[in-house]
Amino acid sequence: MKIRGILLLIGCVFLGVVGANATQWGALHDYVDESTPANTGKKYLLRKVLNGESLSVGLLRDSAYAEEHYDELSRMIAKFYDDWFFNAAEWIEKSGREDEFADILPILREGIRVRISEEGNDVNFTFTTLKDVQWKCGSSYSGGCLDLKSPIFHIYLPYNISFLQKIISLGRDNKQRLSRHEIGHTLGLSDQYVTARSINSDPVYGSTEKRKAVMGSAKNLTCDDAEGIINLIDITRNKCRGGDRGWKTICPKSKEYYICGMSAGKGPYRIKISEDNGAVILNTYEKGKKVSSTVYPFATPQGDVDWEETPAVETLKSDVFGRPVKERGPKGEIIYYSYLWDRVERLSVQNNHAIDYVAQLRYTSKIHTGEMEKYKERFFGQRGVVCLLKMYVYHKGGYRGDYREGVNKPKVLRYIKRVYNRRRQLLEDVYEEPTQQQNGRNMSTKDIIAQGGINQRIGKQAKSAQRDRLSKKLDRWLERTLQELSR
Ligand SMILES: [Zn+2]
C-alpha cells in the first residue's frame, strides 16, 4: 500500500495524543521479510544486540542545553536501552514463570550494551529545542521522531517541553518518555497509539488487546512493553515459544495468547495487492506460521459493472471477537477479511479470480493536522482493466473521491477527482482522459496537464456524456461510502 510506504519514513511521537486505547505490541511494518526469514529485523538494532554486539550510539552536542548536561543525557540513553530489557526480565520474574523464559532471561538481565560517543554507527540522538525538533520531524505536532531514511538512524527529541505542550500532552510528555519510545522503535517495535498503529505495524505480528505501553502513550515501560520485547526476540530468532500451542500472557488482567509471536486472537488471513495492482495475494496463517499464499488475478469484465461490493449471505468463520473472517456471497463467492487495528481489508473471490478488494481505515496519522480521518479504497475489474476508487473523509469535514481506470497499466487510462466541502458543495472537479488523439499522437496525462487541456475546474468543464455518467456514479459511491464510514 502506498500510504504505508509514505507515512512510514519517520516514526513519530505526537504530542497530545490521547492514549486510552493503547495496545501492547506490534513489530514495525518492515521488520519481517516473510520471503527471507533470515532477513527478519535486519534494519533494526535488536538483532545486533542478540548477536552479542554492543550498539554504537551517538549523542550530538546542541546549544539547546548547557555543556554540563551532556554526560547526564548519555547516562540516560544508556540506562533507557538497558531498561527495555530489564523491564522484560522483571515482569517474567513477577509472573513466577522463569523456567518458561529460561532461554532469554540471562540476556534480558544483562541489559543492552551501548557505547556512546559524539557520533554513532547505529543511531544518533539530537536533543534540541522543540521548535527545531518539529522542523526536523516535519510536523508542528510532533514531540520527537526517528528518521529511518538515513543509513544510520537519527532521533530528534526536545530537551525541554514548553508549558503549553505539557498541557496538550496531559503532562505525559517529557524527554524521558519520548526517549524510551523512540528507543523502542530503533529496536523494531511499532507505534501503538490509535492514529499510527494501523499504518506502521506489521500486519501479522501484533497483539489484539487494548492495553497500555510506552509504544502507545504510557509514561513508563509496562508489562505490555515487556511482552513486545519477548515477542520481538522470538520472531527475530525465528523461535516459537511454547511450540504450536504458544504461550499465555505474563501480564495481569490480560487474556492475550501468543503463538510464534502472533496474537492467537488474530484471524488467519492477511491480504495484499500485488506490486502491479493486477492481483490480490491472500496469505493464510495457522498457529502463527504462514501455511499458504494464493494469488488471485482480478477478473476484468469488458463492460461496465455496478460499483457494489459482494454482499455476504453466510458467515463461514469468525475470529475471537466475533468478527467475520470468511463469508460466502450469493453467487458462491468467498469473502476473506483481515484486521489490523483500525484497518479492515476485505477480498471477494470467485472462480480463482479477485472480484473486489476493499481496504478501510478509520484513522491515519494526519488526524492532527485536520486532514484525513477516514479512508476507503476499492479495487475491481471493469472495461477490461483494474479500476481503483478512493475516498478520504477529512477530520474537519468535507471529503474527496478519486476514480482511476487501468491502475494495472503503465499509465492510468482515466482519472476523476471530486472534492466536496463540509456543506457538500463541489470544490474541485477534475477529469483526465489521456488516450484521445490530438495532433496525430496519443497524449499522456502529463501532456494534457501541461497544456491545461482536459484537466479543468468547475465552470469550464468540457461537456462529455462519459464524463457526466462516471462523475455521477462516483458521487453515488461517495454518498454510500460516507454513510458507511460514519456508522
Ligand atoms: Zn512512535
Residues whose N, C-alpha, C, O or C-beta is under 5 A from the ligand:
A	BS01	ZN	G11 C12 V13 D191
